[in-house]
Amino acid sequence: MDLTTWPQVNMINQKNYYTEFLKRDDQILPLRLQQEERRNRMTTNAKDRDRALAQSRPGEAPMPDMDLDLDEDVGMDEATGSEAFGSKTIVLHPGSQNLRIGLASDAIPKTVPMVIARRWGPNESEEDGGEPKPKRMRYDDGTTKEPEKMFGEEFASQYTTMCSELKVHMRAHKRRVLPNSKELIVNYNKRTPPDTISEHNDPQRIDWTEIPKNPQKAPAFVTGKDALRIPDFSTPRYKLFWPLRHGWYNEHDYSQKRELYDDIAVIIEEAIKAQLNLPRKKDWSQFNCVFVVPDLYEKRYVTQILDMLLRDFGFGRVCFIQESLAATFGAGYTSACVVDLGAQKTSICCVEEGMCLENSRINLKYGGADVTETFVKMMLFDHFPYSDINLNRRYDFLLAEEIKIKFCTLNEGDISPQPADFHLRAPGQPTRKYMFKTYDEILLAPQGYFRPSIFDNSSKLRDRRKLIDRSRDIYDDSPNDPVSAAQSAVIAMIAPPSSSQVPNDQAHGTNGNGVSTPLRQMANPLQRFAEQERNSHSAVGSPAPDDEDTPAPQGDDEVNGTEKELDPSLRDDVLPIAPLDHAIMTSITHGARNDDRKVREFLGGIMVIGGGAQIPGFYSYLEERLKETRPNLAKEIMIGTPPRELDPQGVVWKGGSVFGKLRGTNDSWISRLEHDRLGARVLAYKLMWAW
């Protein structure tokens, strides 16, 4: 007898049931909306064609039958109206230091510093007791140490070693080296005082941003170039905030993640209003947006940007593209190994037939800003006459960037004691002209790309994950941010071994947070390449197929399965730092998957972009280092630049503009309706790569 009158449902016979749930395209909202849009377009075209035929006069030639769906090269804007091609598409490429923005119809982007100045108590140069950057060491009585000791024994040892190696290299190449050149430089810089120039005699004086002295009339925030021109000791005080640092969220300078998100939104919003002449936010619904994201992105970053663009800005549609893929679009390459040297991060990725090879992606946390800081430290080591330089001060930061661009080079022929000068322009002070001499500092500082232990990496992981936790899978709660075999290989070379394998006194260092960072005793990554080549010839298993999802044989675990040996927590605890030439070879090795033909293709198509590579002689120097790394493939290695006179700093943005004008990208556009109903799940259906 049943205990209830509620109808009982019998068990399903597992052998005989069948379901079509989520097995047809019309059951998935994004795909169904695409079909409806295509059907509505065909209906509209048919009505327009019938109307034109009805209104045509007898004897006139009939209107040609045009089916826009068959023309894949026609852009969306061109197909919908007579406006300029791409004039309704905004392309955004944010970076750690600059934001590049423009319409897809523009030839070149507009560059805006990715910074916001907010009213604050102390400014950035007054915080931490006014500690200057780069940090100087002091005696017990508070006085600063001599220039040769102010940056510690390790920096002095590395710098002296690099100087000696440069002399040996120059002598080996029959270049003249003066025996006492360093002493000449130091003595000249010690005894040369600056010249004072009155403001009315300075033709290149700077127009500083004026702040009303009445605090009630002073703006709450200032963005872009005007923020960098605010006097440090203005009334009221302003502090600079950079929401993106080293390709990550800058969690150190913020106490709440909402403030961090708001600063990113305000910087982009003010740039759209000022640079694109779109002051009214209600007009933005007529525009689409192409947003460029890093190759190794964080899922929380992409989802937050998607929500900001559709909800806060109200764009009609949004699509995403990865940086390396956008670079090949902008340069017109079908396959290449893209090396992007930015201000604070360096990304490397192999692109083949319009897709980024997932296992080849590498993201290193150094860039042009590290070269600037190291150049300043080397100059101070050699008694730079402006000894009070502080990169936390805004005018000193701009001065250091100007000096680096003007003097740094990688051409050994330019290394000789040369007189130089610069003008120091500070708000409220007369212009001062400094005379000094340079020698090997101008070449050794950019060589830090190939010897990154000379950089100051102690604070790059500070307060990492303080506000924003890593993205996790909703089913097993495991981290699900994209990983790369090449990135895991770089981290595995840096990460300290377990205590059971290596004694505690092995040569590994820790930064201020107790996080392991590479020192100059780091193992040579080329040993791993040699072992891979030996194992590839002696492995019993057959080579891995080209399909990324196909498991590799046992002999290829070193190339294809590195990430499964790596603890996921190490991705946040270890700073990815490696010499640039070794990182490029690691990326190509994992991207080619033991295919010699692909290795040769990628080595012959290395494209270097970004502002960090705009140093005279950089391309030839990198090519020389790569040939020393793989001498058996020296004839295949070739470093290329973007064609058609494109600015290497704007190639990624240009590729985003090209991507936004292609008809084939209709499948990548995300509308407000799709986002409201599906949220971040829509990215799995819309992105060109595996989400």
Secondary structure as GFF3:
##gff-version 3
##sequence-region A 1 691
A	DSSP	three_ten_helix	25	27	.	.	.	ID=ss1
A	DSSP	alpha_helix	29	55	.	.	.	ID=ss2
A	DSSP	three_ten_helix	68	70	.	.	.	ID=ss3
A	DSSP	alpha_helix	76	80	.	.	.	ID=ss4
A	DSSP	beta_strand	89	94	.	.	.	ID=ss5
A	DSSP	beta_strand	98	103	.	.	.	ID=ss6
A	DSSP	beta_strand	110	113	.	.	.	ID=ss7
A	DSSP	beta_strand	116	119	.	.	.	ID=ss8
A	DSSP	three_ten_helix	127	130	.	.	.	ID=ss9
A	DSSP	alpha_helix	152	172	.	.	.	ID=ss10
A	DSSP	alpha_helix	181	191	.	.	.	ID=ss11
A	DSSP	beta_strand	195	197	.	.	.	ID=ss12
A	DSSP	three_ten_helix	199	201	.	.	.	ID=ss13
A	DSSP	beta_strand	221	223	.	.	.	ID=ss14
A	DSSP	alpha_helix	225	228	.	.	.	ID=ss15
A	DSSP	beta_strand	238	241	.	.	.	ID=ss16
A	DSSP	beta_strand	244	245	.	.	.	ID=ss17
A	DSSP	beta_strand	248	249	.	.	.	ID=ss18
A	DSSP	alpha_helix	257	275	.	.	.	ID=ss19
A	DSSP	three_ten_helix	281	286	.	.	.	ID=ss20
A	DSSP	beta_strand	288	293	.	.	.	ID=ss21
A	DSSP	alpha_helix	299	307	.	.	.	ID=ss22
A	DSSP	pi_helix	308	312	.	.	.	ID=ss23
A	DSSP	beta_strand	317	322	.	.	.	ID=ss24
A	DSSP	alpha_helix	323	331	.	.	.	ID=ss25
A	DSSP	beta_strand	335	341	.	.	.	ID=ss26
A	DSSP	beta_strand	346	352	.	.	.	ID=ss27
A	DSSP	beta_strand	355	356	.	.	.	ID=ss28
A	DSSP	three_ten_helix	358	360	.	.	.	ID=ss29
A	DSSP	beta_strand	362	364	.	.	.	ID=ss30
A	DSSP	alpha_helix	368	381	.	.	.	ID=ss31
A	DSSP	alpha_helix	394	407	.	.	.	ID=ss32
A	DSSP	three_ten_helix	412	414	.	.	.	ID=ss33
A	DSSP	beta_strand	418	424	.	.	.	ID=ss34
A	DSSP	beta_strand	431	438	.	.	.	ID=ss35
A	DSSP	alpha_helix	441	444	.	.	.	ID=ss36
A	DSSP	three_ten_helix	446	450	.	.	.	ID=ss37
A	DSSP	three_ten_helix	452	454	.	.	.	ID=ss38
A	DSSP	alpha_helix	485	494	.	.	.	ID=ss39
A	DSSP	beta_strand	509	510	.	.	.	ID=ss40
A	DSSP	beta_strand	516	517	.	.	.	ID=ss41
A	DSSP	alpha_helix	526	538	.	.	.	ID=ss42
A	DSSP	three_ten_helix	554	556	.	.	.	ID=ss43
A	DSSP	alpha_helix	557	560	.	.	.	ID=ss44
A	DSSP	three_ten_helix	562	565	.	.	.	ID=ss45
A	DSSP	alpha_helix	570	573	.	.	.	ID=ss46
A	DSSP	alpha_helix	580	592	.	.	.	ID=ss47
A	DSSP	alpha_helix	596	603	.	.	.	ID=ss48
A	DSSP	beta_strand	606	609	.	.	.	ID=ss49
A	DSSP	three_ten_helix	611	613	.	.	.	ID=ss50
A	DSSP	alpha_helix	618	629	.	.	.	ID=ss51
A	DSSP	three_ten_helix	631	633	.	.	.	ID=ss52
A	DSSP	beta_strand	639	640	.	.	.	ID=ss53
A	DSSP	three_ten_helix	648	650	.	.	.	ID=ss54
A	DSSP	alpha_helix	651	660	.	.	.	ID=ss55
A	DSSP	three_ten_helix	663	668	.	.	.	ID=ss56
A	DSSP	beta_strand	670	671	.	.	.	ID=ss57
A	DSSP	alpha_helix	672	678	.	.	.	ID=ss58
A	DSSP	three_ten_helix	679	682	.	.	.	ID=ss59
A	DSSP	alpha_helix	683	686	.	.	.	ID=ss60
###
